[in-house]
Amino acid sequence: MEEVYPKDTVDKYVLIGFLKSIKNNNNIHIRSYLEDVSKNDDDYKQGYYKGFRDIAENQNRLIDNVLKKMEVE
């Protein structure tokens, strides 16, 4: 017997999964940028990596806020 879920519920959990995957991907990139910055003495590259890290951190904060509004941890 196949269970049927309302479309809104399915869409909500698909969105939650998508947002969590973006956050996970951002966390991987943040760690990578931190490692790359520590290896580079070049100010340009340090600023370049810091810019990407800041964007990823901002996205994670926004995703956390959306997930809180959706009452998901």
TIVO-2410 file (N, C-alpha, C; in nm, 3 decimals):
# residues 73
REC num residu      c1      c2      c3 atome chaine
REC   1      M   0.083  -0.118   0.000     N      A
REC   1      M   0.000   0.000   0.000    CA      A
REC   1      M   0.089   0.125   0.000     C      A
REC   2      E   0.065   0.212  -0.092     N      A
REC   2      E   0.146   0.333  -0.108    CA      A
REC   2      E   0.084   0.448  -0.030     C      A
REC   3      E   0.170   0.517   0.047     N      A
REC   3      E   0.121   0.632   0.123    CA      A
REC   3      E   0.120   0.755   0.032     C      A
REC   4      V   0.018   0.836   0.048     N      A
REC   4      V   0.005   0.958  -0.031    CA      A
REC   4      V   0.018   1.077   0.064     C      A
REC   5      Y   0.110   1.167   0.031     N      A
REC   5      Y   0.133   1.286   0.112    CA      A
REC   5      Y   0.084   1.408   0.035     C      A
REC   6      P   0.036   1.509   0.105     N      A
REC   6      P  -0.006   1.632   0.037    CA      A
REC   6      P   0.112   1.696  -0.036     C      A
REC   7      K   0.084   1.756  -0.151     N      A
REC   7      K   0.189   1.817  -0.233    CA      A
REC   7      K   0.265   1.924  -0.155     C      A
REC   8      D   0.196   2.003  -0.075     N      A
REC   8      D   0.263   2.108   0.002    CA      A
REC   8      D   0.365   2.050   0.099     C      A
REC   9      T   0.331   1.939   0.161     N      A
REC   9      T   0.423   1.874   0.255    CA      A
REC   9      T   0.546   1.821   0.181     C      A
REC  10      V   0.523   1.759   0.068     N      A
REC  10      V   0.634   1.706  -0.012    CA      A
REC  10      V   0.724   1.820  -0.058     C      A
REC  11      D   0.664   1.928  -0.109     N      A
REC  11      D   0.742   2.043  -0.154    CA      A
REC  11      D   0.824   2.104  -0.041     C      A
REC  12      K   0.765   2.110   0.077     N      A
REC  12      K   0.836   2.166   0.193    CA      A
REC  12      K   0.961   2.083   0.224     C      A
REC  13      Y   0.948   1.952   0.225     N      A
REC  13      Y   1.063   1.868   0.260    CA      A
REC  13      Y   1.166   1.861   0.147     C      A
REC  14      V   1.123   1.878   0.024     N      A
REC  14      V   1.218   1.887  -0.087    CA      A
REC  14      V   1.300   2.016  -0.072     C      A
REC  15      L   1.231   2.125  -0.039     N      A
REC  15      L   1.300   2.253  -0.018    CA      A
REC  15      L   1.397   2.245   0.099     C      A
REC  16      I   1.355   2.182   0.207     N      A
REC  16      I   1.442   2.167   0.324    CA      A
REC  16      I   1.568   2.088   0.286     C      A
REC  17      G   1.551   1.980   0.214     N      A
REC  17      G   1.666   1.900   0.170    CA      A
REC  17      G   1.759   1.979   0.080     C      A
REC  18      F   1.702   2.058  -0.010     N      A
REC  18      F   1.781   2.140  -0.100    CA      A
REC  18      F   1.862   2.244  -0.022     C      A
REC  19      L   1.797   2.312   0.072     N      A
REC  19      L   1.866   2.413   0.152    CA      A
REC  19      L   1.977   2.352   0.237     C      A
REC  20      K   1.950   2.236   0.295     N      A
REC  20      K   2.053   2.170   0.376    CA      A
REC  20      K   2.171   2.126   0.290     C      A
REC  21      S   2.145   2.086   0.165     N      A
REC  21      S   2.256   2.047   0.078    CA      A
REC  21      S   2.342   2.168   0.041     C      A
REC  22      I   2.278   2.284   0.020     N      A
REC  22      I   2.354   2.407  -0.008    CA      A
REC  22      I   2.440   2.442   0.113     C      A
REC  23      K   2.381   2.432   0.231     N      A
REC  23      K   2.456   2.465   0.354    CA      A
REC  23      K   2.574   2.371   0.372     C      A
REC  24      N   2.554   2.243   0.347     N      A
REC  24      N   2.663   2.146   0.358    CA      A
REC  24      N   2.774   2.178   0.258     C      A
REC  25      N   2.736   2.211   0.136     N      A
REC  25      N   2.832   2.247   0.033    CA      A
REC  25      N   2.909   2.373   0.073     C      A
REC  26      N   2.838   2.472   0.129     N      A
REC  26      N   2.904   2.594   0.176    CA      A
REC  26      N   3.004   2.563   0.286     C      A
REC  27      N   2.968   2.474   0.378     N      A
REC  27      N   3.060   2.440   0.487    CA      A
REC  27      N   3.188   2.376   0.434     C      A
REC  28      I   3.175   2.293   0.333     N      A
REC  28      I   3.293   2.232   0.270    CA      A
REC  28      I   3.381   2.341   0.209     C      A
REC  29      H   3.318   2.436   0.138     N      A
REC  29      H   3.394   2.543   0.076    CA      A
REC  29      H   3.458   2.636   0.180     C      A
REC  30      I   3.388   2.663   0.288     N      A
REC  30      I   3.444   2.748   0.393    CA      A
REC  30      I   3.572   2.686   0.448     C      A
REC  31      R   3.568   2.556   0.477     N      A
REC  31      R   3.689   2.488   0.527    CA      A
REC  31      R   3.800   2.492   0.422     C      A
REC  32      S   3.764   2.472   0.297     N      A
REC  32      S   3.862   2.475   0.190    CA      A
REC  32      S   3.925   2.613   0.176     C      A
REC  33      Y   3.842   2.717   0.182     N      A
REC  33      Y   3.895   2.854   0.171    CA      A
REC  33      Y   3.987   2.886   0.288     C      A
REC  34      L   3.952   2.841   0.408     N      A
REC  34      L   4.038   2.866   0.524    CA      A
REC  34      L   4.174   2.800   0.506     C      A
REC  35      E   4.175   2.679   0.453     N      A
REC  35      E   4.303   2.610   0.429    CA      A
REC  35      E   4.383   2.682   0.321     C      A
REC  36      D   4.317   2.725   0.213     N      A
REC  36      D   4.387   2.793   0.104    CA      A
REC  36      D   4.443   2.927   0.148     C      A
REC  37      V   4.369   3.001   0.231     N      A
REC  37      V   4.416   3.131   0.278    CA      A
REC  37      V   4.540   3.114   0.363     C      A
REC  38      S   4.542   3.014   0.448     N      A
REC  38      S   4.658   2.995   0.535    CA      A
REC  38      S   4.783   2.956   0.455     C      A
REC  39      K   4.766   2.902   0.336     N      A
REC  39      K   4.880   2.860   0.254    CA      A
REC  39      K   4.932   2.973   0.165     C      A
REC  40      N   4.853   3.080   0.147     N      A
REC  40      N   4.889   3.187   0.054    CA      A
REC  40      N   4.934   3.312   0.128     C      A
REC  41      D   5.047   3.364   0.084     N      A
REC  41      D   5.096   3.490   0.138    CA      A
REC  41      D   5.048   3.608   0.054     C      A
REC  42      D   5.000   3.579  -0.065     N      A
REC  42      D   4.956   3.681  -0.158    CA      A
REC  42      D   4.828   3.748  -0.106     C      A
REC  43      D   4.834   3.880  -0.086     N      A
REC  43      D   4.718   3.953  -0.033    CA      A
REC  43      D   4.596   3.942  -0.124     C      A
REC  44      Y   4.620   3.942  -0.255     N      A
REC  44      Y   4.508   3.932  -0.349    CA      A
REC  44      Y   4.434   3.800  -0.329     C      A
REC  45      K   4.509   3.690  -0.322     N      A
REC  45      K   4.445   3.559  -0.305    CA      A
REC  45      K   4.376   3.548  -0.170     C      A
REC  46      Q   4.435   3.605  -0.066     N      A
REC  46      Q   4.371   3.602   0.065    CA      A
REC  46      Q   4.237   3.676   0.060     C      A
REC  47      G   4.235   3.792  -0.005     N      A
REC  47      G   4.110   3.867  -0.019    CA      A
REC  47      G   4.010   3.793  -0.105     C      A
REC  48      Y   4.060   3.729  -0.209     N      A
REC  48      Y   3.974   3.651  -0.300    CA      A
REC  48      Y   3.904   3.539  -0.224     C      A
REC  49      Y   3.981   3.462  -0.149     N      A
REC  49      Y   3.923   3.351  -0.073    CA      A
REC  49      Y   3.832   3.401   0.039     C      A
REC  50      K   3.870   3.512   0.103     N      A
REC  50      K   3.787   3.567   0.210    CA      A
REC  50      K   3.652   3.611   0.154     C      A
REC  51      G   3.650   3.667   0.034     N      A
REC  51      G   3.524   3.708  -0.027    CA      A
REC  51      G   3.430   3.591  -0.047     C      A
REC  52      F   3.482   3.482  -0.099     N      A
REC  52      F   3.399   3.362  -0.119    CA      A
REC  52      F   3.354   3.303   0.015     C      A
REC  53      R   3.443   3.303   0.114     N      A
REC  53      R   3.407   3.251   0.245    CA      A
REC  53      R   3.295   3.335   0.307     C      A
REC  54      D   3.306   3.467   0.295     N      A
REC  54      D   3.203   3.556   0.350    CA      A
REC  54      D   3.068   3.532   0.284     C      A
REC  55      I   3.067   3.512   0.152     N      A
REC  55      I   2.942   3.484   0.081    CA      A
REC  55      I   2.881   3.354   0.131     C      A
REC  56      A   2.963   3.251   0.146     N      A
REC  56      A   2.913   3.122   0.193    CA      A
REC  56      A   2.859   3.133   0.335     C      A
REC  57      E   2.928   3.208   0.421     N      A
REC  57      E   2.880   3.225   0.558    CA      A
REC  57      E   2.748   3.301   0.562     C      A
REC  58      N   2.735   3.404   0.478     N      A
REC  58      N   2.609   3.479   0.471    CA      A
REC  58      N   2.495   3.390   0.421     C      A
REC  59      Q   2.522   3.309   0.321     N      A
REC  59      Q   2.419   3.217   0.271    CA      A
REC  59      Q   2.376   3.121   0.381     C      A
REC  60      N   2.472   3.071   0.458     N      A
REC  60      N   2.438   2.978   0.566    CA      A
REC  60      N   2.350   3.044   0.671     C      A
REC  61      R   2.379   3.171   0.703     N      A
REC  61      R   2.295   3.242   0.800    CA      A
REC  61      R   2.153   3.259   0.746     C      A
REC  62      L   2.141   3.294   0.619     N      A
REC  62      L   2.008   3.308   0.558    CA      A
REC  62      L   1.933   3.175   0.558     C      A
REC  63      I   2.003   3.068   0.523     N      A
REC  63      I   1.941   2.935   0.522    CA      A
REC  63      I   1.897   2.896   0.662     C      A
REC  64      D   1.980   2.924   0.762     N      A
REC  64      D   1.941   2.894   0.901    CA      A
REC  64      D   1.813   2.967   0.939     C      A
REC  65      N   1.803   3.094   0.899     N      A
REC  65      N   1.683   3.172   0.930    CA      A
REC  65      N   1.559   3.113   0.862     C      A
REC  66      V   1.573   3.073   0.737     N      A
REC  66      V   1.460   3.013   0.665    CA      A
REC  66      V   1.418   2.883   0.730     C      A
REC  67      L   1.517   2.799   0.765     N      A
REC  67      L   1.485   2.671   0.829    CA      A
REC  67      L   1.419   2.692   0.965     C      A
REC  68      K   1.461   2.794   1.039     N      A
REC  68      K   1.396   2.824   1.167    CA      A
REC  68      K   1.251   2.863   1.146     C      A
REC  69      K   1.226   2.944   1.042     N      A
REC  69      K   1.089   2.985   1.012    CA      A
REC  69      K   1.003   2.865   0.972     C      A
REC  70      M   1.068   2.766   0.912     N      A
REC  70      M   0.996   2.645   0.872    CA      A
REC  70      M   0.989   2.546   0.988     C      A
REC  71      E   1.043   2.584   1.103     N      A
REC  71      E   1.044   2.502   1.224    CA      A
REC  71      E   1.116   2.370   1.205     C      A
REC  72      V   1.236   2.380   1.149     N      A
REC  72      V   1.318   2.261   1.125    CA      A
REC  72      V   1.455   2.288   1.186     C      A
REC  73      E   1.511   2.186   1.246     N      A
REC  73      E   1.646   2.201   1.302    CA      A
REC  73      E   1.743   2.114   1.227     C      A
***
